Amino acid sequence: PAPAPGTSDAQSPAVTVTNPAPGATFERRQTISATASATDNVGVKEVRFYLDGAIRCASTAAPYQCQISLPAKKNWSGTLDVQAVDPAGNVGSKSVGISTR
């Protein structure tokens, strides 16, 4: 049977990367504290942090944060992706580019 009207959640969470700033440059091998905020009409189940597509950690309670060790490569540039997931499985995401010197 079809779900009752008004009981399905099709809205994805809204997520904002609060740290680091887009385009931020760090020292090689530095550990950064990535943080994000997320909101949803029903609730946020989990916020996941990825560096160049590889999951680094997940956070289930605000403030959503993750300690990420950056590569040792000089002049590396990559993407930090943050995904927020709600209880229905809807995903919202935001990405920022970061680099090392």
C-alpha positions as CSV (number, residue, x, y, z in Angstrom):
1,P,0.0,0.0,0.0
2,A,1.0,3.6,-0.6
3,P,2.1,5.7,2.4
4,A,-0.6,7.9,3.9
5,P,-0.5,11.5,2.7
6,G,1.8,13.7,4.7
7,T,3.8,10.9,6.2
8,S,6.6,10.7,3.7
9,D,9.7,13.0,3.9
10,A,11.1,14.0,0.6
11,Q,13.0,17.1,1.7
12,S,16.8,16.8,1.9
13,P,18.7,18.4,4.8
14,A,20.4,21.7,4.4
15,V,24.1,21.6,5.3
16,T,26.7,24.3,5.6
17,V,30.5,23.8,6.0
18,T,31.4,26.2,8.8
19,N,35.1,25.3,8.9
20,P,37.3,25.3,6.9
21,A,36.5,28.2,4.6
22,P,36.4,27.5,0.9
23,G,39.9,27.8,-0.6
24,A,41.7,27.5,2.7
25,T,45.4,26.5,2.7
26,F,47.0,24.5,5.4
27,E,50.4,23.1,6.3
28,R,51.2,19.6,5.0
29,R,50.2,16.8,7.4
30,Q,48.2,19.2,9.5
31,T,45.1,18.0,11.3
32,I,42.2,20.3,10.8
33,S,38.9,20.5,12.6
34,A,36.2,20.4,10.0
35,T,32.8,21.6,11.3
36,A,29.3,21.8,9.8
37,S,25.8,22.8,10.6
38,A,22.8,21.0,9.3
39,T,19.0,21.4,9.5
40,D,16.1,19.4,8.3
41,N,12.3,19.6,8.5
42,V,12.2,16.3,10.4
43,G,15.6,16.0,11.9
44,V,19.3,15.2,11.1
45,K,20.3,11.6,11.7
46,E,24.0,11.9,10.7
47,V,26.6,14.2,9.2
48,R,29.4,12.6,7.2
49,F,32.7,14.1,6.3
50,Y,34.7,13.0,3.2
51,L,38.1,14.0,1.9
52,D,38.5,13.4,-1.8
53,G,35.6,10.9,-1.7
54,A,36.9,8.8,1.2
55,I,34.8,9.0,4.4
56,R,36.8,10.3,7.3
57,C,34.2,10.3,10.0
58,A,30.5,10.7,10.9
59,S,28.9,12.7,13.6
60,T,25.4,12.1,15.0
61,A,25.0,15.2,17.2
62,A,25.5,18.9,16.8
63,P,28.0,20.5,16.8
64,Y,28.9,18.2,13.8
65,Q,32.7,18.0,13.6
66,C,35.6,15.8,12.4
67,Q,39.3,15.8,12.9
68,I,41.0,15.3,9.5
69,S,44.7,14.7,8.8
70,L,45.7,16.3,5.6
71,P,48.2,14.6,3.1
72,A,51.9,15.2,3.3
73,K,52.1,16.1,-0.3
74,K,53.3,19.7,-1.1
75,N,50.8,21.8,-3.0
76,W,48.1,19.2,-2.7
77,S,44.5,20.3,-3.4
78,G,41.4,18.4,-2.6
79,T,37.7,18.5,-1.8
80,L,36.1,18.3,1.6
81,D,32.5,17.0,1.1
82,V,30.0,17.1,4.0
83,Q,26.7,15.2,3.7
84,A,23.8,15.4,6.1
85,V,21.3,12.5,6.2
86,D,17.8,12.6,7.6
87,P,15.9,9.7,9.1
88,A,14.2,9.0,5.7
89,G,17.6,8.7,4.0
90,N,17.4,12.0,2.2
91,V,20.9,13.5,1.7
92,G,22.0,17.2,1.4
93,S,25.6,18.0,0.7
94,K,28.1,20.9,0.5
95,S,31.7,20.9,-0.7
96,V,34.7,23.1,-0.2
97,G,38.1,23.0,-1.9
98,I,41.1,23.1,0.4
99,S,44.9,22.8,-0.2
100,T,48.3,22.4,1.4
101,R,51.4,24.5,0.9
